[in-house]
Amino acid sequence: MERAVGTVVRGLRGPIVHKGDDMVETVVQTILQAADAEKFEIKDRDIVTITESVVARAQGNYASLDQIAQDIKDKFQDHTLGLVFPILSRNRFANLLKGIARGAQKIVLLFSYPADEVGNHLISLDQLDKKSVNPWSQVLDEGEFRELFGYQKHPFTGIDYIDYYKSIVQEEGADLDIIFSNDPRTILDYTKHVLTCDIHNRKRTQAQIKAGGANLVYGLEDVLSKPVKGSGHNTLYGLLGSNRSTEESVKLFPEGGQEVVEAIQAQIKERTGKTIEVMINGDGAFKDPVGQIWELADPIVSPAYTQGLEGTPSEIKLKYLADNNFAHLEGEELKTAVSDYIKNKDEDLVGSLESQGTTPRRLTDLIGSLADLTSGSGDKGTPFVYIQGYFDNFTD
């Protein structure tokens, strides 16, 4: 019988992971038990994804706010600290701000506006237009911003992030000035000692501030890039990708991870004879069309993956073939012609009309989005996602 199903995605329920757990054995046993219970066959080129959170938890990759404060003190001493372009997030940044403020005497907080880097809005574009404000040229202080736009609550969280972040800094005993600008060099009018807090644009932000005459520039990736007083750390990303754990601690992005994915692949090969692909995934890369938020607060979608997930898809747009190359065919003739075309397609389809409209993204980014949407961040209890048929096409 001809196959009637293409890609199949399963969220796998596994045990609750604790510090010190063997992540490799946990994932392997979860896959084997799920295959047995749900009666599916493990095949070559299947994919299993593991959320970064459970990997970091097994590693015990945590840090206290006091440890963050110590690193800030060590790096910036008693200088006024400029924080540039923080994202608006209780989970991602509020605890970091608390630790940073604990290690500083005075902070100048520079918000981008109308939104942060990942799409959380302080105000709307319509409000900017109504007030004839150009966010690319106008710098506002807190009083000017309030006079123009008043007090705005985030539509999903119900929080006024300006007041929320202000209260965090003040509760830690640090002085605070707040300004609004989309030019990171604005911070240099207030201090020459800067910590950039954006994620994906951080290198450009840092380069602009350095070129503008800063004395000292670090990014969040430099804070806890090494252990501080026994803390966890992340060599590449520091505090980027961290999440609130408790009121006084954060869970960091997993350190390394390549050995984990390769060991899982090797164990499955040993026990089943099949070669599956394995990746650790953080946030997917997709945009909420209503809230306008990019679901990508991690510094990278996948910090570790096996070799078979390298690269981008090389796919033909079926509807293009049906509407153009084979518009004169129908039924089995059309199916045969399309199948033959796919079987004989070039490996490199860059620029070809037949591939237009296919997604030009890396495999790990595409699969990471699929996994993130499947596992969710709530109470599903499926931190492992098993994907079959992802690399199949119309001819399989």
C-alpha positions as CSV (number, residue, x, y, z in Angstrom):
1,M,0.0,0.0,0.0
2,E,1.2,3.5,-0.8
3,R,2.2,5.6,2.1
4,A,-0.5,8.1,3.3
5,V,1.5,9.9,6.0
6,G,4.5,12.1,5.8
7,T,6.2,13.7,8.8
8,V,5.1,12.5,12.2
9,V,5.9,14.4,15.4
10,R,5.5,13.0,18.9
11,G,6.1,14.7,22.2
12,L,7.7,12.1,24.4
13,R,6.9,12.0,28.1
14,G,10.0,11.3,30.2
15,P,10.9,11.5,33.9
16,I,11.3,14.8,35.6
17,V,15.0,15.6,35.3
18,H,17.1,16.5,38.3
19,K,20.7,17.7,38.8
20,G,23.1,14.9,38.3
21,D,20.8,12.7,36.2
22,D,22.4,10.8,33.3
23,M,20.9,12.8,30.3
24,V,22.1,10.2,27.7
25,E,20.5,7.2,29.5
26,T,17.3,9.2,30.3
27,V,16.8,10.2,26.6
28,V,17.6,6.7,25.2
29,Q,15.3,4.9,27.7
30,T,12.5,7.4,26.9
31,I,12.8,6.8,23.2
32,L,12.9,3.0,23.6
33,Q,10.0,2.9,26.0
34,A,7.9,5.2,23.9
35,A,8.6,3.1,20.7
36,D,7.5,0.0,22.6
37,A,4.4,1.5,24.2
38,E,3.2,3.4,21.1
39,K,4.2,0.6,18.6
40,F,6.3,2.7,16.3
41,E,9.6,1.6,14.6
42,I,12.8,3.5,15.2
43,K,14.3,4.3,11.7
44,D,17.4,5.7,10.2
45,R,17.2,9.5,10.0
46,D,14.6,9.9,12.7
47,I,15.2,12.9,14.9
48,V,15.0,13.4,18.6
49,T,15.2,16.8,20.2
50,I,15.8,17.7,23.8
51,T,14.9,21.0,25.3
52,E,17.9,22.9,26.6
53,S,16.2,23.4,30.0
54,V,16.4,19.7,31.0
55,V,20.0,19.4,29.8
56,A,21.1,22.4,31.9
57,R,19.1,21.0,34.8
58,A,20.9,17.7,34.6
59,Q,24.2,19.6,34.4
60,G,23.3,21.7,37.5
61,N,24.1,24.8,35.5
62,Y,22.6,27.4,37.9
63,A,23.8,30.6,39.3
64,S,22.6,32.8,42.2
65,L,21.9,36.5,41.9
66,D,24.7,37.1,44.4
67,Q,27.1,35.3,42.0
68,I,25.9,37.5,39.2
69,A,26.3,40.6,41.4
70,Q,29.9,39.6,42.2
71,D,30.8,39.3,38.5
72,I,29.3,42.7,37.8
73,K,31.4,44.2,40.7
74,D,34.5,42.5,39.5
75,K,34.0,43.8,35.9
76,F,32.7,47.3,36.5
77,Q,34.0,48.3,40.0
78,D,32.1,51.4,41.2
79,H,31.5,53.0,37.8
80,T,28.0,54.1,36.7
81,L,26.8,51.1,34.7
82,G,24.9,51.6,31.4
83,L,22.5,48.8,30.5
84,V,21.7,48.9,26.8
85,F,18.6,47.4,25.1
86,P,17.3,44.9,27.7
87,I,14.4,42.7,26.6
88,L,11.1,43.0,28.4
89,S,10.7,39.7,30.2
90,R,10.0,38.6,33.7
91,N,11.4,35.1,33.0
92,R,14.4,36.1,30.9
93,F,15.7,39.5,32.2
94,A,14.0,40.5,35.5
95,N,16.2,38.3,37.7
96,L,19.3,39.2,35.7
97,L,18.5,42.9,36.3
98,K,18.1,42.2,40.0
99,G,21.5,40.5,40.2
100,I,23.1,43.3,38.1
101,A,21.6,46.0,40.3
102,R,22.9,44.3,43.4
103,G,26.4,44.6,42.0
104,A,26.1,48.3,40.9
105,Q,25.8,51.6,42.7
106,K,24.1,53.5,39.8
107,I,22.5,52.2,36.6
108,V,21.5,54.1,33.4
109,L,18.9,51.9,31.7
110,L,18.6,52.5,27.9
111,F,15.4,51.1,26.4
112,S,14.8,50.7,22.7
113,Y,11.4,51.8,21.6
114,P,8.7,51.2,20.6
115,A,9.7,47.6,21.2
116,D,12.6,45.5,22.4
117,E,14.6,43.3,20.1
118,V,12.3,40.3,20.3
119,G,9.1,42.3,19.7
120,N,7.7,43.1,23.2
121,H,6.2,46.6,22.8
122,L,6.3,49.4,25.3
123,I,4.0,51.4,23.0
124,S,2.6,50.8,19.5
125,L,3.6,52.3,16.2
126,D,0.3,54.0,16.0
127,Q,1.0,55.8,19.2
128,L,4.3,57.0,17.8
129,D,2.6,58.3,14.7
130,K,-0.1,60.0,16.7
131,K,2.5,61.9,18.8
132,S,4.7,62.6,15.7
133,V,7.7,60.9,17.4
134,N,10.6,59.5,15.3
135,P,12.2,56.7,17.4
136,W,15.2,56.7,15.1
137,S,16.2,60.3,15.9
138,Q,14.5,61.3,19.2
139,V,16.0,60.5,22.6
140,L,13.5,60.7,25.5
141,D,14.0,60.7,29.2
142,E,11.5,59.0,31.6
143,G,9.5,62.1,32.2
144,E,9.2,62.9,28.5
145,F,8.2,59.4,27.7
146,R,5.5,59.4,30.3
147,E,4.2,62.8,29.2
148,L,3.9,61.6,25.7
149,F,2.6,58.0,26.2
150,G,1.5,57.7,29.8
151,Y,1.6,54.4,31.6
152,Q,1.3,51.4,29.3
153,K,0.7,47.8,30.4
154,H,1.9,44.8,28.3
155,P,-1.2,43.2,26.7
156,F,-0.3,39.7,27.7
157,T,1.4,40.1,31.1
158,G,-0.4,43.2,32.4
159,I,2.9,44.8,33.4
160,D,4.3,48.2,32.9
161,Y,7.9,47.1,32.3
162,I,9.3,50.6,32.9
163,D,7.9,50.7,36.4
164,Y,8.7,47.0,36.9
165,Y,12.4,47.3,36.0
166,K,12.6,50.6,38.0
167,S,11.3,49.0,41.1
168,I,13.8,46.1,40.8
169,V,16.8,48.4,40.6
170,Q,15.6,50.6,43.4
171,E,14.8,47.7,45.7
172,E,18.4,46.6,45.3
173,G,19.5,50.0,46.5
174,A,21.0,51.3,43.2
175,D,20.4,54.7,41.8
176,L,18.6,54.7,38.4
177,D,18.1,56.9,35.3
178,I,16.0,55.7,32.4
179,I,16.3,56.9,28.8
180,F,14.7,55.8,25.5
181,S,16.7,55.7,22.3
182,N,17.4,53.3,19.4
183,D,21.0,54.5,19.0
184,P,23.1,52.5,21.5
185,R,25.7,55.3,21.5
186,T,23.3,57.5,23.4
187,I,24.4,55.7,26.6
188,L,27.8,57.4,26.2
189,D,26.3,60.7,27.2
190,Y,25.7,59.2,30.6
191,T,28.5,56.7,31.2
192,K,31.5,55.1,29.4
193,H,31.1,51.8,31.1
194,V,28.5,49.6,29.4
195,L,26.8,46.2,29.5
196,T,24.8,45.4,26.4
197,C,21.7,43.3,27.0
198,D,20.4,42.6,23.5
199,I,20.8,39.1,22.1
200,H,21.0,38.7,18.3
201,N,22.2,42.2,17.5
202,R,24.7,42.4,20.3
203,K,27.9,42.4,18.2
204,R,26.8,45.4,16.2
205,T,25.6,47.2,19.3
206,Q,28.9,46.6,21.1
207,A,30.9,47.7,18.0
208,Q,29.0,51.0,17.8
209,I,29.5,51.7,21.5
210,K,33.2,50.9,21.3
211,A,33.6,53.1,18.2
212,G,31.8,55.9,20.1
213,G,34.5,56.1,22.7
214,A,33.4,53.7,25.5
215,N,36.0,52.9,28.2
216,L,34.6,49.4,28.9
217,V,32.0,47.3,27.1
218,Y,30.8,43.9,28.0
219,G,27.7,41.9,26.9
220,L,25.5,39.5,28.8
221,E,27.5,36.8,27.1
222,D,30.6,37.9,29.2
223,V,28.9,37.7,32.6
224,L,29.3,34.2,34.1
225,S,31.2,33.0,31.0
226,K,33.4,31.5,33.7
227,P,32.4,30.2,37.2
228,V,32.2,32.8,39.9
229,K,32.3,31.6,43.5
230,G,31.2,28.1,42.5
231,S,28.5,29.2,40.1
232,G,27.5,27.5,36.9
233,H,28.6,29.2,33.7
234,N,28.4,29.1,29.9
235,T,31.6,29.7,28.1
236,L,30.1,31.0,24.8
237,Y,26.9,32.7,26.0
238,G,27.3,33.7,29.7
239,L,23.9,34.9,30.9
240,L,22.3,34.8,27.4
241,G,19.7,32.1,27.2
242,S,19.2,32.0,31.0
243,N,15.8,31.7,32.7
244,R,14.4,32.5,36.2
245,S,14.8,29.4,38.4
246,T,13.9,30.8,41.8
247,E,13.6,34.3,43.2
248,E,17.3,34.2,43.9
249,S,18.7,32.1,41.1
250,V,18.7,31.5,37.3
251,K,19.2,28.5,35.2
252,L,21.8,29.1,32.6
253,F,22.0,27.9,28.9
254,P,23.5,24.4,28.9
255,E,27.3,24.3,28.7
256,G,28.6,22.3,25.8
257,G,26.2,19.5,24.9
258,Q,27.9,18.1,21.8
259,E,29.1,15.1,23.7
260,V,25.5,14.5,24.9
261,V,23.9,14.4,21.4
262,E,26.7,12.3,20.0
263,A,26.4,9.8,22.9
264,I,22.7,9.5,22.5
265,Q,23.1,8.8,18.8
266,A,25.8,6.2,19.5
267,Q,23.6,4.5,22.2
268,I,20.6,4.2,19.9
269,K,22.8,2.9,17.1
270,E,24.2,0.2,19.5
271,R,20.8,-0.8,20.8
272,T,18.7,-0.7,17.6
273,G,21.1,-0.6,14.7
274,K,19.6,2.6,13.5
275,T,21.3,6.0,13.1
276,I,19.1,8.8,14.3
277,E,19.9,12.5,14.5
278,V,19.9,14.3,17.8
279,M,19.7,18.0,18.8
280,I,19.3,20.2,21.9
281,N,16.9,23.0,21.2
282,G,16.1,26.2,22.8
283,D,13.5,28.7,21.6
284,G,12.1,28.2,18.1
285,A,12.4,31.0,15.6
286,F,8.8,32.1,14.8
287,K,6.8,35.3,15.3
288,D,3.4,35.6,17.1
289,P,1.3,37.6,14.5
290,V,-0.9,39.1,17.3
291,G,1.5,40.0,20.0
292,Q,4.3,40.6,17.5
293,I,6.8,38.8,19.7
294,W,9.6,36.7,18.2
295,E,9.9,33.5,20.1
296,L,13.7,33.6,20.1
297,A,15.1,34.9,23.4
298,D,17.9,32.2,23.3
299,P,21.1,33.2,21.6
300,I,20.8,30.2,19.2
301,V,18.1,27.7,18.4
302,S,20.3,24.7,18.8
303,P,23.6,24.8,20.8
304,A,24.4,21.2,19.9
305,Y,23.4,18.7,17.2
306,T,24.6,15.7,15.2
307,Q,26.2,16.0,11.8
308,G,23.2,14.9,9.8
309,L,21.3,18.1,10.8
310,E,23.9,20.4,9.3
311,G,22.8,22.5,6.3
312,T,19.5,23.7,4.8
313,P,16.7,21.9,3.0
314,S,16.9,21.4,-0.8
315,E,13.3,21.1,-1.8
316,I,11.2,21.6,-4.9
317,K,7.9,23.5,-4.7
318,L,5.3,21.0,-5.8
319,K,2.7,23.6,-6.6
320,Y,5.1,25.4,-8.9
321,L,5.7,22.2,-10.8
322,A,2.0,21.5,-11.0
323,D,1.2,25.0,-12.2
324,N,4.1,25.4,-14.6
325,N,6.3,22.5,-15.7
326,F,3.5,20.0,-15.8
327,A,0.4,22.1,-16.1
328,H,-0.8,20.0,-19.0
329,L,-0.8,16.8,-17.0
330,E,-3.3,15.2,-14.6
331,G,-3.8,12.2,-12.3
332,E,-1.1,9.5,-12.5
333,E,0.7,11.2,-15.3
334,L,1.2,14.3,-13.2
335,K,2.2,12.3,-10.2
336,T,4.8,10.3,-12.1
337,A,6.2,13.4,-13.7
338,V,6.6,15.2,-10.4
339,S,8.1,12.2,-8.8
340,D,10.6,11.8,-11.6
341,Y,11.5,15.5,-11.3
342,I,12.1,15.2,-7.6
343,K,14.2,12.1,-8.0
344,N,16.5,13.8,-10.5
345,K,16.6,17.3,-8.9
346,D,19.9,19.1,-8.4
347,E,21.5,19.0,-5.0
348,D,22.0,22.8,-5.1
349,L,18.7,24.5,-5.9
350,V,19.7,28.0,-4.9
351,G,18.2,30.5,-7.3
352,S,16.0,28.0,-9.1
353,L,12.4,28.9,-9.9
354,E,11.3,25.5,-8.8
355,S,12.5,26.0,-5.3
356,Q,11.0,29.5,-4.8
357,G,8.8,29.7,-1.7
358,T,10.5,26.9,0.1
359,T,11.9,28.0,3.5
360,P,15.6,29.2,3.2
361,R,16.4,28.4,6.8
362,R,18.9,26.1,8.5
363,L,17.6,22.6,9.3
364,T,18.3,23.1,13.0
365,D,16.2,26.3,13.1
366,L,13.3,24.7,11.3
367,I,13.4,21.6,13.4
368,G,13.9,23.7,16.6
369,S,10.7,25.6,15.8
370,L,8.8,22.4,15.2
371,A,10.1,21.0,18.5
372,D,9.4,24.1,20.5
373,L,5.8,24.3,19.3
374,T,5.4,20.6,20.1
375,S,6.9,20.4,23.5
376,G,5.6,23.8,24.7
377,S,6.8,25.6,27.8
378,G,3.9,24.7,30.1
379,D,2.7,21.5,31.7
380,K,2.7,19.1,28.7
381,G,5.6,17.1,30.2
382,T,7.2,16.3,26.9
383,P,10.7,17.8,26.8
384,F,11.7,15.3,24.2
385,V,10.3,15.4,20.7
386,Y,10.6,12.5,18.3
387,I,10.2,13.3,14.6
388,Q,9.9,10.8,11.8
389,G,9.7,11.3,8.1
390,Y,11.2,14.8,8.2
391,F,13.7,14.1,5.4
392,D,11.1,12.2,3.2
393,N,9.6,13.7,0.1
394,F,6.7,13.0,-2.3
395,T,8.6,10.0,-3.8
396,D,9.1,8.0,-0.6
